């Protein structure tokens, strides 16, 4: 009996030490709203999840390994709050799932992660890739995230930071087929934030190389105090494995975000895709939104967006080429 009590006490001491050295946080977002969409032919009213920010629950943690080195991990599950199903194709941790090391050298993470170009566009977009003005409705972010990724993030040097990511294609006999590479660099000084990002995806059907897709993104924001200006420009080029161009376009974003009344923020953007490969395939998107904080963690939102597609363009849920879809939504988001 005495030996059992001693063993139990020792176990409690070890567990207490482990808890003290490891910090784990549970967090999430619950976001739901009503949408009224028009695909250019029919109108639909629906209750949707993740209109402003994808609904999620996540676990992130760090362990102090000594000497300024930390082990880090993140597991993030996406779900649809309107029907309780899992997001990202039913994956358990489809939003992000990685483990790595962090220290004075920066951070190295391994697993499913956001592409650097997606993280850059999120900063440049006044809507933060949500609501009716979501810049990824037009700009390329290559699926937001990539599997099998090694990501290195630098520490901050005089306002400069950078990311480099490589995603394995995992195709037998080829290191390039299906692989992706991304990079970004940013500079922050006072009200100025400038970002440059690049992404290349080696396209594949099954295990067969079918070409590549490339995007270069440049943009920045400037905070005037009363409002913040947003500007982004991207160059997109796709080619077949034989080098024949299948896409050649440019994307432009001009936006504004402005605090109002202490608790509110007005959001506005204009986005244009100019297709340089096919005539009469340009797209324009206008969007206006408003968010209102009820507390530090809960806000209401509303937004409206209108897409104008040229005769051969089909972006943003158009029922067919040349249709002009639109969307209006209103909802509530809670962070925990």
C-alpha positions in Angstrom: 0.0 0.0 0.0 2.8 2.3 1.0 4.7 1.6 -2.3 1.5 2.4 -4.3 1.1 5.7 -2.6 4.7 6.6 -3.3 4.3 5.6 -7.0 1.1 7.7 -7.2 2.9 10.7 -5.7 5.8 10.3 -8.2 3.4 10.1 -11.1 1.6 13.2 -10.0 4.9 15.0 -9.8 6.0 13.9 -13.3 2.5 14.9 -14.7 2.7 18.3 -13.0 6.2 18.9 -14.5 4.9 18.0 -18.0 1.9 20.3 -17.7 4.1 23.1 -16.5 6.5 22.7 -19.4 3.8 22.4 -22.1 1.3 25.0 -23.0 -1.8 23.9 -24.9 -4.6 26.2 -26.1 -8.0 25.3 -27.4 -9.5 27.9 -29.6 -12.1 28.3 -32.3 -14.6 30.3 -34.4 -18.4 29.8 -34.7 -19.7 31.7 -37.7 -23.1 31.5 -39.3 -25.3 33.8 -41.4 -28.1 34.1 -44.0 -27.1 34.5 -47.6 -29.1 35.6 -50.6 -27.3 34.6 -53.8 -28.1 35.1 -57.5 -26.1 33.1 -60.0 -27.4 35.1 -62.9 -30.4 32.8 -63.5 -31.8 31.8 -60.1 -31.9 33.2 -56.6 -31.3 31.2 -53.5 -31.7 32.0 -49.8 -29.6 29.8 -47.4 -28.2 29.6 -43.9 -24.4 29.3 -44.4 -21.4 28.6 -42.2 -18.1 30.5 -42.2 -19.2 33.5 -44.2 -16.7 35.9 -42.6 -14.3 33.3 -41.2 -14.4 29.5 -41.5 -16.0 27.9 -38.5 -13.3 25.8 -36.7 -11.9 24.3 -33.5 -8.2 24.1 -33.0 -5.5 22.9 -30.6 -2.1 24.6 -30.5 0.8 24.1 -28.1 4.4 24.8 -27.3 7.0 23.0 -25.2 10.0 24.8 -23.9 13.0 22.6 -24.9 15.5 25.0 -23.3 18.1 27.4 -24.8 15.4 29.4 -26.6 14.1 26.4 -28.5 10.5 25.4 -28.5 8.5 22.5 -30.0 5.3 23.7 -31.6 2.2 22.0 -33.0 -1.2 23.0 -34.4 -4.3 20.8 -35.2 -7.3 22.7 -36.7 -10.6 21.1 -37.6 -13.0 22.9 -40.0 -16.7 22.3 -39.7 -20.0 23.6 -41.1 -22.0 25.0 -38.2 -25.3 25.0 -40.3 -25.4 21.2 -40.5 -22.6 20.0 -38.2 -20.5 18.2 -40.9 -16.8 18.4 -41.3 -15.2 20.8 -43.7 -12.3 20.4 -46.2 -13.8 17.2 -47.7 -14.4 15.6 -44.4 -10.9 15.7 -43.1 -10.5 15.6 -39.3 -7.9 18.4 -39.3 -8.4 19.7 -42.8 -7.7 23.4 -42.0 -4.1 22.9 -40.7 -2.1 20.1 -39.1 1.6 20.6 -38.4 4.4 20.1 -35.9 7.8 21.9 -35.8 10.5 23.7 -34.0 10.7 27.5 -33.2 13.6 29.6 -31.9 15.9 32.5 -32.6 16.4 31.1 -36.2 12.7 31.4 -36.9 10.3 28.4 -37.3 10.3 25.2 -39.3 6.9 23.5 -39.6 6.0 20.1 -41.2 2.5 19.2 -42.3 -0.6 20.7 -43.9 -0.3 24.5 -43.9 -1.4 27.7 -45.5 0.4 28.7 -48.7 2.6 31.8 -48.3 0.7 33.6 -51.1 -2.6 32.9 -49.3 -1.3 34.4 -46.1 0.0 37.5 -48.0 -3.4 38.0 -49.8 -5.2 37.7 -46.4 -3.2 40.7 -45.2 -3.8 42.7 -48.4 -7.5 42.1 -48.7 -9.7 44.5 -46.6 -12.2 41.6 -46.2 -9.5 39.2 -44.9 -10.6 36.6 -47.4 -14.2 36.5 -46.1 -17.6 37.9 -46.8 -18.8 39.0 -50.3 -15.5 40.8 -51.1 -13.2 37.8 -50.6 -10.2 38.4 -52.8 -9.7 34.7 -53.4 -12.9 34.7 -55.5 -10.7 36.2 -58.2 -7.0 36.0 -57.1 -5.3 32.6 -57.1 -4.4 31.1 -53.7 -4.0 27.5 -54.9 -6.4 25.8 -52.6 -5.4 28.0 -49.5 -3.4 25.1 -48.0 -1.0 22.4 -49.1 -0.4 18.9 -47.9 3.0 17.4 -47.2 4.6 20.8 -46.7 7.8 22.0 -45.1 7.6 25.7 -44.2 10.4 27.9 -42.9 9.5 31.3 -41.5 12.3 33.8 -40.7 12.4 35.9 -37.5 11.8 39.7 -38.0 14.9 41.7 -39.1 14.3 45.4 -39.0 10.7 45.0 -40.1 11.5 42.3 -42.7 10.1 38.8 -42.5 9.9 35.9 -45.0 8.5 32.5 -45.7 9.6 29.6 -47.9 7.5 26.5 -48.4 7.9 23.3 -50.4 5.1 20.7 -50.8 6.1 17.2 -51.9 4.2 15.7 -54.8 4.9 12.2 -53.5 4.8 10.7 -57.0 7.0 7.6 -57.5 9.9 8.2 -59.9 9.5 12.0 -60.0 10.3 14.7 -57.5 8.6 17.5 -59.3 5.2 16.0 -60.4 2.5 17.4 -58.2 4.9 19.4 -56.1 4.5 23.1 -55.1 6.8 25.8 -54.0 5.9 29.1 -52.4 7.7 32.1 -51.0 6.9 35.5 -49.5 8.6 38.5 -48.1 7.2 41.4 -46.1 8.3 44.7 -44.7 6.4 46.6 -41.9 7.3 50.1 -40.8 4.8 52.3 -39.0 1.7 52.6 -41.2 3.3 50.8 -44.2 3.0 47.1 -44.9 4.5 45.8 -48.2 4.3 42.2 -49.4 5.7 40.2 -52.3 4.7 36.5 -52.8 5.2 33.8 -55.4 3.7 30.4 -55.9 4.4 27.6 -58.5 2.3 24.4 -58.7 3.4 21.5 -60.8 0.1 20.2 -62.2 -0.6 16.5 -62.4 -3.4 14.1 -63.3 -2.8 11.0 -61.4 1.0 10.5 -61.6 1.3 12.3 -65.0 2.8 15.7 -65.3 0.3 18.1 -67.1 2.1 21.4 -66.8 2.4 24.2 -64.2 0.7 27.2 -62.8 2.5 30.3 -61.5 1.4 33.5 -59.7 3.4 36.5 -58.5 1.6 38.8 -56.1 2.7 42.3 -55.0 0.8 44.7 -52.8 0.6 46.7 -49.6 -1.5 48.6 -47.2 -1.1 52.1 -45.7 -2.9 53.1 -42.5 -3.9 56.8 -42.6 -5.5 56.5 -39.1 -9.0 57.4 -40.3 -8.8 54.6 -42.9 -6.5 52.0 -44.3 -5.8 51.8 -48.1 -5.3 48.3 -49.7 -3.6 47.6 -53.0 -2.7 44.3 -54.7 -1.6 43.1 -58.2 -1.0 39.6 -59.4 0.4 38.0 -62.6 -0.9 34.5 -63.4 0.5 32.1 -66.0 -0.4 28.4 -66.7 1.3 26.2 -69.2 0.9 22.6 -70.4 3.8 20.1 -70.0 4.7 21.0 -73.7 4.9 24.7 -72.8 1.7 25.8 -74.4 0.0 28.7 -72.5 -3.4 27.7 -71.0 -3.9 30.9 -68.8 -2.4 34.4 -68.8 -4.1 37.0 -66.7 -3.6 39.9 -64.3 -5.6 40.6 -61.1 -6.0 44.0 -59.5 -7.4 44.9 -56.0 -8.1 48.4 -54.7 -9.7 48.5 -51.3 -10.4 50.5 -48.1 -11.2 49.6 -44.5 -12.2 52.3 -42.1 -13.2 52.2 -38.4 -16.5 54.0 -37.6 -18.3 54.8 -34.4 -15.8 53.0 -32.2 -17.2 49.5 -32.7 -17.7 49.3 -36.4 -15.6 48.9 -39.6 -16.6 49.7 -43.1 -15.0 47.5 -45.8 -14.9 48.1 -49.6 -13.1 46.7 -52.6 -12.9 46.6 -56.3 -11.2 43.6 -58.0 -10.6 43.1 -61.7 -9.2 40.1 -63.6 -7.9 41.0 -67.1 -7.5 37.9 -69.3 -4.6 38.3 -71.7 -5.1 34.9 -73.4 -8.8 35.0 -74.3 -10.7 38.1 -75.4 -14.0 38.9 -73.7 -13.1 36.9 -70.6 -12.5 39.7 -68.0 -14.2 39.9 -64.6 -15.0 42.8 -62.2 -16.1 42.4 -58.6 -17.4 45.2 -56.4 -18.0 44.6 -52.7 -19.1 46.6 -49.7 -19.3 45.3 -46.1 -19.7 46.3 -42.5 -18.7 44.6 -39.2 -19.9 45.7 -35.7 -18.2 44.5 -32.5 -20.6 43.5 -29.7 -17.6 42.5 -27.6 -13.9 41.5 -28.0 -15.0 38.1 -29.3 -18.4 38.6 -30.9 -19.4 40.7 -33.9 -22.2 41.1 -36.4 -21.5 41.5 -40.1 -23.1 42.2 -43.5 -21.8 42.5 -47.0 -22.9 42.7 -50.6 -21.0 41.8 -53.7 -21.7 42.1 -57.4 -19.7 40.4 -60.2 -19.7 41.5 -63.8 -18.5 38.8 -66.1 -17.6 39.4 -69.8 -19.3 37.2 -72.3 -16.8 34.2 -71.9 -16.1 34.7 -68.1 -17.7 32.4 -65.5 -16.2 33.5 -62.1 -18.0 33.5 -58.7 -20.7 30.9 -59.3 -22.1 32.2 -62.6 -24.7 29.8 -64.0 -23.0 30.1 -67.4 -20.6 32.2 -69.2 -21.4 35.9 -69.2 -23.8 35.8 -66.3 -23.4 38.3 -63.5 -23.7 36.7 -60.0 -24.3 38.6 -56.8 -24.6 37.8 -53.1 -25.9 39.6 -49.9 -25.3 38.2 -46.5 -25.8 39.0 -42.8 -24.5 37.0 -39.8 -22.8 36.7 -36.5 -19.2 35.5 -35.6 -18.0 34.4 -32.2 -14.4 33.6 -31.4 -13.4 31.5 -28.4 
